[in-house]
Amino acid sequence: MGSQKRLHNRIKYHSYCMLMGQDGNSYKALMKDISLGGALFEVSGDTHLHVGDSCTLMLGSSSSGFPVKRTFEIVRFDSENMGISFLT
């Protein structure tokens, strides 16, 4: 495995969240870590998401209206994990 130079330190953070694709479909995901530049998720089940897609991360609960929303681009996606980069 090659080394990767990261711009921001990662923080381990295990929390469930929702990801919403551009098509309006939402997916439950487990955030595994986060940094100022992006995050790593474990996504369960079938998704219609692909590398290069722009999506929305929603943190909080649906009862609170998901108070935190961030737009991101999928930069890595394999059978278990999805790596994203936050868009400004």
Number of C-alpha atoms within 10 A of each C-alpha: 3 4 5 6 6 9 9 11 11 16 12 13 14 13 13 17 18 21 23 17 18 11 9 10 11 17 18 17 20 18 22 18 17 20 17 12 16 18 21 23 23 19 21 13 10 8 12 10 19 15 14 13 14 19 22 20 20 21 19 15 13 11 7 9 11 14 11 12 14 13 16 22 18 20 16 14 18 11 10 10 17 21 20 25 19 19 13 7
